[in-house]
């Protein structure tokens, strides 16, 4: 039983450890440059929904995207429409004055926190949850019009007839990509301890079985 528990804990710990991400593992949202936002004025905002923070989402089942602006007791949702470029969307917004938490609702990819928008004023981006990752050797899916954060370190494979536009590298995130390593290590340590305990009990049982039992003869004391 102890060995079974140890194996189960070890397996659960490894499931919690970071694995190489694949397209669709997570998605992030990057806004196109926006002007100073004034209260009561309508603006059209472009944004990109990117798998791994860098790749266009190719999942045909991916549904609606929405930009959500919220503060205490108030919320405004603006649904995006697809643009010509892969994973590029746009929506029109209009907001009252104040500070607004900005999120992207990405269907089954969940919510992505973008930052805080001050009206009148601009956007203060949140620290990205993940550092952008690139799958090497992928052909350039965009051409001249790319997400503002491009390039992401690993270049796309050039496409004939497309001239890349030089851009600057974004500032790298200082946040940790995986904060759950203590849980993984703890689970593995507990699993290892249970294995050692099982072995110790097995050795003691083997010793008891190998030890000859004392034989007591009850007889007539006068014989």
WOQUIMO-V119482 format. One record per helix or strand. SS is the DSSP state (~ for helix, > for strand). FROM is the first residue (numbers start at 1). TO is the last residue. Records with the same first field share a line. If there is no record, write none. Layout:
BEGIN
SS: FROM-TO / FROM-TO
END
This chain:
BEGIN
~: 2-16 / 107-109 / 181-210
>: 27-31 / 37-37 / 43-51 / 55-56 / 66-71 / 74-79 / 81-82 / 88-93 / 98-105 / 111-119 / 121-121 / 123-125 / 139-139 / 157-157
END
